[in-house]
Amino acid sequence: MLLEAFGSILQLLYLAMLVLAVVALVFAVTAREDAYRAADKQKKSFWLIILGVTVFVNLVIPILFLQIAGVIASIVFMVDVKPALKAVSGGGGRRGGSSSDGPYGPYNGGR
């Protein structure tokens, strides 16, 4: 019974790693090539290869060491590269703010 529960937890972990890799790959595919250069990140082809290999490893070769390396690459993409691409592409700012808004709200000159 304990082994069945452990097996179920591992299956959920493998599924979560696959989903993370697929989501990261979809974001990498949909981003523009020039956004990678403007954000000063690796080329789009680099991230497509890394994330594509990660998805392949999760689907075909379930070796935990390779899967962990893929999860690290997916997390780096989602945490570092994706926000930089979003900021460069114009999707990172607030809507409706003014040029005098600071990070904590509007700046009113000390009034």
N, CA, C and O atoms as a printed pandas DataFrame, in Angstrom:
     atom_number atom_name residue_name chain_id  residue_number  x_coord  y_coord  z_coord
0              1         N          MET        A               1    0.815   -1.188    0.000
1              2        CA          MET        A               1    0.000    0.000    0.000
2              3         C          MET        A               1    0.865    1.261    0.000
3              4         O          MET        A               1    0.580    2.223   -0.714
4              5         N          LEU        A               2    1.910    1.244    0.799
5              6        CA          LEU        A               2    2.801    2.392    0.847
6              7         C          LEU        A               2    3.520    2.579   -0.481
7              8         O          LEU        A               2    3.724    3.705   -0.934
8              9         N          LEU        A               3    3.904    1.467   -1.102
9             10        CA          LEU        A               3    4.569    1.558   -2.400
10            11         C          LEU        A               3    3.638    2.096   -3.477
11            12         O          LEU        A               3    4.077    2.820   -4.371
12            13         N          GLU        A               4    2.364    1.751   -3.400
13            14        CA          GLU        A               4    1.395    2.266   -4.366
14            15         C          GLU        A               4    1.242    3.775   -4.217
15            16         O          GLU        A               4    1.170    4.499   -5.210
16            17         N          ALA        A               5    1.192    4.244   -2.975
17            18        CA          ALA        A               5    1.079    5.683   -2.732
18            19         C          ALA        A               5    2.322    6.401   -3.236
19            20         O          ALA        A               5    2.217    7.462   -3.851
20            21         N          PHE        A               6    3.500    5.834   -2.981
21            22        CA          PHE        A               6    4.741    6.430   -3.456
22            23         C          PHE        A               6    4.770    6.459   -4.979
23            24         O          PHE        A               6    5.199    7.447   -5.574
24            25         N          GLY        A               7    4.315    5.378   -5.612
25            26        CA          GLY        A               7    4.248    5.335   -7.071
26            27         C          GLY        A               7    3.303    6.387   -7.628
27            28         O          GLY        A               7    3.587    6.997   -8.659
28            29         N          SER        A               8    2.189    6.602   -6.958
29            30        CA          SER        A               8    1.236    7.620   -7.398
30            31         C          SER        A               8    1.830    9.020   -7.272
31            32         O          SER        A               8    1.636    9.867   -8.144
32            33         N          ILE        A               9    2.552    9.254   -6.185
33            34        CA          ILE        A               9    3.192   10.549   -5.994
34            35         C          ILE        A               9    4.252   10.783   -7.073
35            36         O          ILE        A               9    4.367   11.889   -7.602
36            37         N          LEU        A              10    5.018    9.751   -7.395
37            38        CA          LEU        A              10    6.022    9.883   -8.454
38            39         C          LEU        A              10    5.371   10.157   -9.806
39            40         O          LEU        A              10    5.871   10.972  -10.581
40            41         N          GLN        A              11    4.268    9.489  -10.091
41            42        CA          GLN        A              11    3.563    9.720  -11.356
42            43         C          GLN        A              11    3.076   11.172  -11.446
43            44         O          GLN        A              11    3.164   11.792  -12.505
44            45         N          LEU        A              12    2.569   11.704  -10.346
45            46        CA          LEU        A              12    2.134   13.102  -10.333
46            47         C          LEU        A              12    3.320   14.049  -10.515
47            48         O          LEU        A              12    3.208   15.071  -11.191
48            49         N          LEU        A              13    4.446   13.704   -9.912
49            50        CA          LEU        A              13    5.651   14.511  -10.067
50            51         C          LEU        A              13    6.131   14.498  -11.516
51            52         O          LEU        A              13    6.492   15.541  -12.059
52            53         N          TYR        A              14    6.137   13.329  -12.138
53            54        CA          TYR        A              14    6.531   13.232  -13.546
54            55         C          TYR        A              14    5.585   14.038  -14.431
55            56         O          TYR        A              14    6.020   14.713  -15.364
56            57         N          LEU        A              15    4.298   13.966  -14.135
57            58        CA          LEU        A              15    3.317   14.715  -14.915
58            59         C          LEU        A              15    3.525   16.220  -14.744
59            60         O          LEU        A              15    3.440   16.971  -15.716
60            61         N          ALA        A              16    3.797   16.661  -13.520
61            62        CA          ALA        A              16    4.040   18.083  -13.276
62            63         C          ALA        A              16    5.285   18.565  -14.022
63            64         O          ALA        A              16    5.292   19.672  -14.560
64            65         N          MET        A              17    6.337   17.741  -14.060
65            66        CA          MET        A              17    7.547   18.114  -14.789
66            67         C          MET        A              17    7.273   18.216  -16.284
67            68         O          MET        A              17    7.786   19.112  -16.955
68            69         N          LEU        A              18    6.462   17.298  -16.804
69            70        CA          LEU        A              18    6.117   17.332  -18.223
70            71         C          LEU        A              18    5.285   18.569  -18.545
71            72         O          LEU        A              18    5.531   19.237  -19.549
72            73         N          VAL        A              19    4.313   18.874  -17.709
73            74        CA          VAL        A              19    3.464   20.044  -17.951
74            75         C          VAL        A              19    4.289   21.327  -17.917
75            76         O          VAL        A              19    4.111   22.198  -18.768
76            77         N          LEU        A              20    5.183   21.449  -16.950
77            78        CA          LEU        A              20    6.043   22.629  -16.869
78            79         C          LEU        A              20    6.891   22.766  -18.127
79            80         O          LEU        A              20    7.035   23.866  -18.661
80            81         N          ALA        A              21    7.449   21.669  -18.601
81            82        CA          ALA        A              21    8.287   21.713  -19.800
82            83         C          ALA        A              21    7.476   22.084  -21.035
83            84         O          ALA        A              21    7.945   22.853  -21.874
84            85         N          VAL        A              22    6.272   21.550  -21.155
85            86        CA          VAL        A              22    5.436   21.855  -22.313
86            87         C          VAL        A              22    5.006   23.320  -22.291
87            88         O          VAL        A              22    5.029   23.988  -23.324
88            89         N          VAL        A              23    4.616   23.820  -21.127
89            90        CA          VAL        A              23    4.209   25.229  -21.019
90            91         C          VAL        A              23    5.383   26.144  -21.360
91            92         O          VAL        A              23    5.208   27.120  -22.090
92            93         N          ALA        A              24    6.558   25.847  -20.853
93            94        CA          ALA        A              24    7.734   26.661  -21.168
94            95         C          ALA        A              24    8.047   26.611  -22.663
95            96         O          ALA        A              24    8.403   27.629  -23.256
96            97         N          LEU        A              25    7.916   25.436  -23.270
97            98        CA          LEU        A              25    8.168   25.300  -24.701
98            99         C          LEU        A              25    7.162   26.111  -25.511
99           100         O          LEU        A              25    7.534   26.746  -26.499
100          101         N          VAL        A              26    5.907   26.100  -25.113
101          102        CA          VAL        A              26    4.888   26.876  -25.824
102          103         C          VAL        A              26    5.198   28.373  -25.732
103          104         O          VAL        A              26    5.088   29.090  -26.727
104          105         N          PHE        A              27    5.582   28.844  -24.552
105          106        CA          PHE        A              27    5.949   30.254  -24.418
106          107         C          PHE        A              27    7.176   30.571  -25.263
107          108         O          PHE        A              27    7.238   31.639  -25.873
108          109         N          ALA        A              28    8.144   29.676  -25.313
109          110        CA          ALA        A              28    9.356   29.911  -26.108
110          111         C          ALA        A              28    9.031   29.970  -27.594
111          112         O          ALA        A              28    9.603   30.780  -28.324
112          113         N          VAL        A              29    8.125   29.126  -28.042
113          114        CA          VAL        A              29    7.756   29.101  -29.462
114          115         C          VAL        A              29    7.003   30.368  -29.847
115          116         O          VAL        A              29    7.214   30.907  -30.934
116          117         N          THR        A              30    6.121   30.852  -28.962
117          118        CA          THR        A              30    5.269   31.989  -29.323
118          119         C          THR        A              30    5.980   33.342  -29.209
119          120         O          THR        A              30    5.492   34.331  -29.756
120          121         N          ALA        A              31    7.107   33.409  -28.521
121          122        CA          ALA        A              31    7.829   34.679  -28.409
122          123         C          ALA        A              31    8.560   34.991  -29.709
123          124         O          ALA        A              31    8.981   34.088  -30.432
124          125         N          ARG        A              32    8.703   36.274  -29.992
125          126        CA          ARG        A              32    9.386   36.701  -31.213
126          127         C          ARG        A              32   10.894   36.539  -31.069
127          128         O          ARG        A              32   11.437   36.645  -29.969
128          129         N          GLU        A              33   11.560   36.282  -32.179
129          130        CA          GLU        A              33   13.016   36.102  -32.182
130          131         C          GLU        A              33   13.743   37.375  -31.753
131          132         O          GLU        A              33   14.727   37.313  -31.015
132          133         N          ASP        A              34   13.263   38.519  -32.212
133          134        CA          ASP        A              34   13.947   39.769  -31.870
134          135         C          ASP        A              34   13.783   40.133  -30.398
135          136         O          ASP        A              34   14.595   40.887  -29.861
136          137         N          ALA        A              35   12.761   39.620  -29.742
137          138        CA          ALA        A              35   12.584   39.886  -28.311
138          139         C          ALA        A              35   13.704   39.238  -27.501
139          140         O          ALA        A              35   14.136   39.793  -26.490
140          141         N          TYR        A              36   14.173   38.085  -27.931
141          142        CA          TYR        A              36   15.286   37.424  -27.241
142          143         C          TYR        A              36   16.544   38.286  -27.321
143          144         O          TYR        A              36   17.262   38.442  -26.334
144          145         N          ARG        A              37   16.804   38.845  -28.504
145          146        CA          ARG        A              37   17.980   39.709  -28.659
146          147         C          ARG        A              37   17.815   40.995  -27.861
147          148         O          ARG        A              37   18.763   41.455  -27.223
148          149         N          ALA        A              38   16.626   41.575  -27.890
149          150        CA          ALA        A              38   16.399   42.829  -27.175
150          151         C          ALA        A              38   16.492   42.642  -25.660
151          152         O          ALA        A              38   16.920   43.548  -24.944
152          153         N          ALA        A              39   16.093   41.473  -25.177
153          154        CA          ALA        A              39   16.158   41.192  -23.736
154          155         C          ALA        A              39   17.539   40.714  -23.319
155          156         O          ALA        A              39   17.774   40.475  -22.135
156          157         N          ASP        A              40   18.457   40.569  -24.270
157          158        CA          ASP        A              40   19.826   40.120  -24.026
158          159         C          ASP        A              40   19.841   38.728  -23.388
159          160         O          ASP        A              40   20.560   38.475  -22.422
160          161         N          LYS        A              41   19.031   37.839  -23.953
161          162        CA          LYS        A              41   18.975   36.444  -23.516
162          163         C          LYS        A              41   19.528   35.566  -24.633
163          164         O          LYS        A              41   19.835   36.053  -25.721
164          165         N          GLN        A              42   19.651   34.282  -24.362
165          166        CA          GLN        A              42   20.114   33.352  -25.393
166          167         C          GLN        A              42   19.164   33.386  -26.587
167          168         O          GLN        A              42   18.038   33.870  -26.475
168          169         N          LYS        A              43   19.616   32.876  -27.718
169          170        CA          LYS        A              43   18.796   32.870  -28.922
170          171         C          LYS        A              43   17.550   32.008  -28.726
171          172         O          LYS        A              43   17.506   31.126  -27.867
172          173         N          LYS        A              44   16.552   32.287  -29.539
173          174        CA          LYS        A              44   15.309   31.515  -29.492
174          175         C          LYS        A              44   15.591   30.052  -29.810
175          176         O          LYS        A              44   15.028   29.163  -29.172
176          177         N          SER        A              45   16.442   29.795  -30.774
177          178        CA          SER        A              45   16.750   28.409  -31.150
178          179         C          SER        A              45   17.383   27.649  -29.988
179          180         O          SER        A              45   17.126   26.456  -29.821
180          181         N          PHE        A              46   18.204   28.317  -29.186
181          182        CA          PHE        A              46   18.806   27.682  -28.019
182          183         C          PHE        A              46   17.721   27.200  -27.065
183          184         O          PHE        A              46   17.739   26.050  -26.627
184          185         N          TRP        A              47   16.764   28.092  -26.740
185          186        CA          TRP        A              47   15.716   27.714  -25.795
186          187         C          TRP        A              47   14.771   26.676  -26.395
187          188         O          TRP        A              47   14.262   25.821  -25.670
188          189         N          LEU        A              48   14.528   26.734  -27.698
189          190        CA          LEU        A              48   13.680   25.717  -28.321
190          191         C          LEU        A              48   14.331   24.343  -28.253
191          192         O          LEU        A              48   13.652   23.346  -28.007
192          193         N          ILE        A              49   15.631   24.283  -28.467
193          194        CA          ILE        A              49   16.338   22.999  -28.387
194          195         C          ILE        A              49   16.341   22.478  -26.954
195          196         O          ILE        A              49   16.020   21.314  -26.717
196          197         N          ILE        A              50   16.700   23.327  -26.001
197          198        CA          ILE        A              50   16.765   22.901  -24.595
198          199         C          ILE        A              50   15.399   22.425  -24.114
199          200         O          ILE        A              50   15.286   21.352  -23.521
200          201         N          LEU        A              51   14.366   23.219  -24.367
201          202        CA          LEU        A              51   13.035   22.858  -23.883
202          203         C          LEU        A              51   12.430   21.702  -24.681
203          204         O          LEU        A              51   11.671   20.902  -24.134
204          205         N          GLY        A              52   12.758   21.613  -25.958
205          206        CA          GLY        A              52   12.297   20.472  -26.755
206          207         C          GLY        A              52   12.921   19.170  -26.276
207          208         O          GLY        A              52   12.238   18.150  -26.187
208          209         N          VAL        A              53   14.203   19.196  -25.971
209          210        CA          VAL        A              53   14.872   18.006  -25.418
210          211         C          VAL        A              53   14.266   17.656  -24.058
211          212         O          VAL        A              53   14.111   16.480  -23.730
212          213         N          THR        A              54   13.923   18.675  -23.270
213          214        CA          THR        A              54   13.301   18.426  -21.970
214          215         C          THR        A              54   11.972   17.707  -22.125
215          216         O          THR        A              54   11.698   16.749  -21.401
216          217         N          VAL        A              55   11.147   18.155  -23.057
217          218        CA          VAL        A              55    9.861   17.483  -23.294
218          219         C          VAL        A              55   10.097   16.062  -23.786
219          220         O          VAL        A              55    9.425   15.131  -23.343
220          221         N          PHE        A              56   11.047   15.889  -24.697
221          222        CA          PHE        A              56   11.353   14.557  -25.218
222          223         C          PHE        A              56   11.811   13.614  -24.111
223          224         O          PHE        A              56   11.379   12.463  -24.047
224          225         N          VAL        A              57   12.691   14.110  -23.240
225          226        CA          VAL        A              57   13.196   13.280  -22.138
226          227         C          VAL        A              57   12.056   12.893  -21.206
227          228         O          VAL        A              57   11.979   11.749  -20.758
228          229         N          ASN        A              58   11.171   13.845  -20.914
229          230        CA          ASN        A              58   10.058   13.537  -20.021
230          231         C          ASN        A              58    9.094   12.525  -20.629
231          232         O          ASN        A              58    8.481   11.739  -19.907
232          233         N          LEU        A              59    8.957   12.542  -21.938
233          234        CA          LEU        A              59    8.028   11.614  -22.593
234          235         C          LEU        A              59    8.642   10.251  -22.878
235          236         O          LEU        A              59    7.991    9.224  -22.684
236          237         N          VAL        A              60    9.880   10.232  -23.332
237          238        CA          VAL        A              60   10.453    8.999  -23.878
238          239         C          VAL        A              60   11.482    8.352  -22.955
239          240         O          VAL        A              60   11.478    7.131  -22.797
240          241         N          ILE        A              61   12.354    9.135  -22.350
241          242        CA          ILE        A              61   13.452    8.589  -21.558
242          243         C          ILE        A              61   13.290    9.040  -20.107
243          244         O          ILE        A              61   13.897   10.036  -19.713
244          245         N          PRO        A              62   12.506    8.354  -19.317
245          246        CA          PRO        A              62   12.265    8.829  -17.947
246          247         C          PRO        A              62   13.430    8.548  -16.991
247          248         O          PRO        A              62   13.310    7.741  -16.070
248          249         N          ILE        A              63   14.542    9.219  -17.225
249          250        CA          ILE        A              63   15.698    9.114  -16.336
250          251         C          ILE        A              63   15.666   10.336  -15.428
251          252         O          ILE        A              63   15.711   11.470  -15.906
252          253         N          LEU        A              64   15.589   10.113  -14.148
253          254        CA          LEU        A              64   15.350   11.190  -13.195
254          255         C          LEU        A              64   16.391   12.298  -13.278
255          256         O          LEU        A              64   16.043   13.475  -13.177
256          257         N          PHE        A              65   17.672   11.944  -13.461
257          258        CA          PHE        A              65   18.718   12.955  -13.540
258          259         C          PHE        A              65   18.471   13.904  -14.706
259          260         O          PHE        A              65   18.593   15.119  -14.551
260          261         N          LEU        A              66   18.127   13.362  -15.867
261          262        CA          LEU        A              66   17.857   14.201  -17.032
262          263         C          LEU        A              66   16.587   15.018  -16.838
263          264         O          LEU        A              66   16.500   16.162  -17.285
264          265         N          GLN        A              67   15.606   14.428  -16.170
265          266        CA          GLN        A              67   14.365   15.157  -15.918
266          267         C          GLN        A              67   14.593   16.330  -14.969
267          268         O          GLN        A              67   14.018   17.402  -15.157
268          269         N          ILE        A              68   15.412   16.137  -13.974
269          270        CA          ILE        A              68   15.714   17.230  -13.038
270          271         C          ILE        A              68   16.462   18.354  -13.760
271          272         O          ILE        A              68   16.182   19.530  -13.524
272          273         N          ALA        A              69   17.399   18.011  -14.627
273          274        CA          ALA        A              69   18.100   19.026  -15.415
274          275         C          ALA        A              69   17.115   19.786  -16.297
275          276         O          ALA        A              69   17.239   20.999  -16.462
276          277         N          GLY        A              70   16.146   19.085  -16.859
277          278        CA          GLY        A              70   15.120   19.731  -17.675
278          279         C          GLY        A              70   14.218   20.633  -16.866
279          280         O          GLY        A              70   13.826   21.701  -17.335
280          281         N          VAL        A              71   13.883   20.216  -15.654
281          282        CA          VAL        A              71   13.054   21.057  -14.790
282          283         C          VAL        A              71   13.796   22.346  -14.445
283          284         O          VAL        A              71   13.201   23.423  -14.421
284          285         N          ILE        A              72   15.082   22.232  -14.181
285          286        CA          ILE        A              72   15.876   23.429  -13.880
286          287         C          ILE        A              72   15.884   24.373  -15.085
287          288         O          ILE        A              72   15.740   25.584  -14.924
288          289         N          ALA        A              73   16.053   23.825  -16.282
289          290        CA          ALA        A              73   16.034   24.661  -17.487
290          291         C          ALA        A              73   14.661   25.306  -17.680
291          292         O          ALA        A              73   14.576   26.477  -18.052
292          293         N          SER        A              74   13.604   24.565  -17.433
293          294        CA          SER        A              74   12.243   25.108  -17.575
294          295         C          SER        A              74   11.991   26.212  -16.560
295          296         O          SER        A              74   11.391   27.235  -16.891
296          297         N          ILE        A              75   12.439   26.015  -15.340
297          298        CA          ILE        A              75   12.251   27.026  -14.301
298          299         C          ILE        A              75   13.049   28.286  -14.642
299          300         O          ILE        A              75   12.551   29.398  -14.467
300          301         N          VAL        A              76   14.274   28.122  -15.122
301          302        CA          VAL        A              76   15.075   29.285  -15.517
302          303         C          VAL        A              76   14.362   30.055  -16.618
303          304         O          VAL        A              76   14.316   31.285  -16.586
304          305         N          PHE        A              77   13.810   29.345  -17.585
305          306        CA          PHE        A              77   13.094   30.024  -18.661
306          307         C          PHE        A              77   11.884   30.775  -18.122
307          308         O          PHE        A              77   11.676   31.941  -18.458
308          309         N          MET        A              78   11.084   30.116  -17.288
309          310        CA          MET        A              78    9.842   30.727  -16.796
310          311         C          MET        A              78   10.106   31.893  -15.844
311          312         O          MET        A              78    9.340   32.856  -15.825
312          313         N          VAL        A              79   11.177   31.820  -15.057
313          314        CA          VAL        A              79   11.438   32.838  -14.040
314          315         C          VAL        A              79   12.300   33.981  -14.572
315          316         O          VAL        A              79   12.116   35.126  -14.160
316          317         N          ASP        A              80   13.224   33.699  -15.465
317          318        CA          ASP        A              80   14.161   34.717  -15.927
318          319         C          ASP        A              80   13.860   35.195  -17.344
319          320         O          ASP        A              80   13.737   36.397  -17.578
320          321         N          VAL        A              81   13.744   34.280  -18.275
321          322        CA          VAL        A              81   13.642   34.653  -19.684
322          323         C          VAL        A              81   12.250   35.163  -20.035
323          324         O          VAL        A              81   12.121   36.197  -20.689
324          325         N          LYS        A              82   11.221   34.463  -19.616
325          326        CA          LYS        A              82    9.853   34.847  -19.980
326          327         C          LYS        A              82    9.492   36.256  -19.507
327          328         O          LYS        A              82    8.953   37.024  -20.304
328          329         N          PRO        A              83    9.761   36.639  -18.246
329          330        CA          PRO        A              83    9.454   38.024  -17.854
330          331         C          PRO        A              83   10.260   39.060  -18.646
331          332         O          PRO        A              83    9.746   40.135  -18.955
332          333         N          ALA        A              84   11.507   38.749  -18.973
333          334        CA          ALA        A              84   12.311   39.687  -19.766
334          335         C          ALA        A              84   11.731   39.840  -21.166
335          336         O          ALA        A              84   11.684   40.947  -21.702
336          337         N          LEU        A              85   11.294   38.743  -21.757
337          338        CA          LEU        A              85   10.681   38.809  -23.082
338          339         C          LEU        A              85    9.378   39.593  -23.034
339          340         O          LEU        A              85    9.076   40.370  -23.940
340          341         N          LYS        A              86    8.617   39.386  -21.981
341          342        CA          LYS        A              86    7.347   40.088  -21.834
342          343         C          LYS        A              86    7.573   41.588  -21.667
343          344         O          LYS        A              86    6.833   42.392  -22.234
344          345         N          ALA        A              87    8.575   41.966  -20.903
345          346        CA          ALA        A              87    8.876   43.385  -20.696
346          347         C          ALA        A              87    9.330   44.047  -21.988
347          348         O          ALA        A              87    8.955   45.183  -22.275
348          349         N          VAL        A              88   10.136   43.338  -22.766
349          350        CA          VAL        A              88   10.645   43.897  -24.021
350          351         C          VAL        A              88    9.539   43.974  -25.071
351          352         O          VAL        A              88    9.508   44.896  -25.886
352          353         N          SER        A              89    8.639   43.005  -25.046
353          354        CA          SER        A              89    7.568   42.963  -26.043
354          355         C          SER        A              89    6.444   43.939  -25.738
355          356         O          SER        A              89    5.532   44.090  -26.551
356          357         N          GLY        A              90    6.484   44.602  -24.597
357          358        CA          GLY        A              90    5.460   45.573  -24.274
358          359         C          GLY        A              90    4.325   45.016  -23.450
359          360         O          GLY        A              90    3.326   45.708  -23.258
360          361         N          GLY        A              91    4.429   43.816  -22.962
361          362        CA          GLY        A              91    3.351   43.230  -22.180
362          363         C          GLY        A              91    3.599   43.270  -20.694
363          364         O          GLY        A              91    2.841   42.663  -19.937
364          365         N          GLY        A              92    4.637   43.965  -20.241
365          366        CA          GLY        A              92    4.983   43.897  -18.838
366          367         C          GLY        A              92    4.509   45.040  -17.972
367          368         O          GLY        A              92    4.613   44.958  -16.748
368          369         N          GLY        A              93    3.992   46.102  -18.557
369          370        CA          GLY        A              93    3.633   47.259  -17.755
370          371         C          GLY        A              93    2.193   47.243  -17.281
371          372         O          GLY        A              93    1.379   46.420  -17.700
372          373         N          ARG        A              94    1.903   48.196  -16.378
373          374        CA          ARG        A              94    0.525   48.360  -15.909
374          375         C          ARG        A              94   -0.260   49.112  -16.963
375          376         O          ARG        A              94    0.297   49.888  -17.739
376          377         N          ARG        A              95   -1.531   48.878  -16.980
377          378        CA          ARG        A              95   -2.422   49.592  -17.889
378          379         C          ARG        A              95   -2.977   50.821  -17.172
379          380         O          ARG        A              95   -3.341   50.748  -15.998
380          381         N          GLY        A              96   -3.039   51.933  -17.871
381          382        CA          GLY        A              96   -3.689   53.112  -17.342
382          383         C          GLY        A              96   -2.853   53.938  -16.384
383          384         O          GLY        A              96   -3.385   54.876  -15.791
384          385         N          GLY        A              97   -1.583   53.646  -16.202
385          386        CA          GLY        A              97   -0.753   54.427  -15.295
386          387         C          GLY        A              97   -0.248   55.682  -15.982
387          388         O          GLY        A              97   -0.284   55.791  -17.207
388          389         N          SER        A              98    0.225   56.632  -15.179
389          390        CA          SER        A              98    0.785   57.844  -15.765
390          391         C          SER        A              98    2.302   57.797  -15.658
391          392         O          SER        A              98    2.866   56.900  -15.031
392          393         N          SER        A              99    2.950   58.767  -16.273
393          394        CA          SER        A              99    4.411   58.777  -16.266
394          395         C          SER        A              99    4.970   59.146  -14.897
395          396         O          SER        A              99    6.154   58.928  -14.641
396          397         N          SER        A             100    4.138   59.703  -14.004
397          398        CA          SER        A             100    4.619   60.065  -12.676
398          399         C          SER        A             100    4.341   58.988  -11.636
399          400         O          SER        A             100    4.599   59.198  -10.450
400          401         N          ASP        A             101    3.823   57.846  -12.056
401          402        CA          ASP        A             101    3.558   56.760  -11.113
402          403         C          ASP        A             101    4.853   56.089  -10.698
403          404         O          ASP        A             101    5.696   55.769  -11.536
404          405         N          GLY        A             102    5.002   55.881   -9.412
405          406        CA          GLY        A             102    6.145   55.148   -8.892
406          407         C          GLY        A             102    5.765   53.701   -8.666
407          408         O          GLY        A             102    4.665   53.286   -9.031
408          409         N          PRO        A             103    6.647   52.932   -8.076
409          410        CA          PRO        A             103    6.348   51.516   -7.862
410          411         C          PRO        A             103    5.248   51.284   -6.838
411          412         O          PRO        A             103    4.665   50.201   -6.799
412          413         N          TYR        A             104    4.949   52.293   -5.995
413          414        CA          TYR        A             104    3.934   52.129   -4.953
414          415         C          TYR        A             104    2.720   53.007   -5.183
415          416         O          TYR        A             104    1.898   53.170   -4.280
416          417         N          GLY        A             105    2.591   53.570   -6.360
417          418        CA          GLY        A             105    1.448   54.413   -6.674
418          419         C          GLY        A             105    1.891   55.742   -7.231
419          420         O          GLY        A             105    3.072   55.937   -7.515
420          421         N          PRO        A             106    0.948   56.668   -7.392
421          422        CA          PRO        A             106    1.306   57.945   -7.996
422          423         C          PRO        A             106    2.189   58.796   -7.085
423          424         O          PRO        A             106    2.020   58.820   -5.866
424          425         N          TYR        A             107    3.123   59.483   -7.707
425          426        CA          TYR        A             107    3.991   60.409   -6.981
426          427         C          TYR        A             107    3.318   61.769   -6.979
427          428         O          TYR        A             107    2.993   62.296   -8.043
428          429         N          ASN        A             108    3.106   62.343   -5.815
429          430        CA          ASN        A             108    2.394   63.615   -5.744
430          431         C          ASN        A             108    3.278   64.763   -5.303
431          432         O          ASN        A             108    2.758   65.816   -4.934
432          433         N          GLY        A             109    4.568   64.609   -5.325
433          434        CA          GLY        A             109    5.470   65.708   -5.021
434          435         C          GLY        A             109    5.538   66.066   -3.551
435          436         O          GLY        A             109    5.908   67.195   -3.227
436          437         N          GLY        A             110    5.204   65.169   -2.653
437          438        CA          GLY        A             110    5.297   65.410   -1.227
438          439         C          GLY        A             110    4.101   66.156   -0.644
439          440         O          GLY        A             110    4.173   66.656    0.479
440          441         N          ARG        A             111    3.021   66.236   -1.381
441          442        CA          ARG        A             111    1.829   66.929   -0.860
442          443         C          ARG        A             111    1.010   66.042    0.003
443          444         O          ARG        A             111   -0.024   66.466    0.520
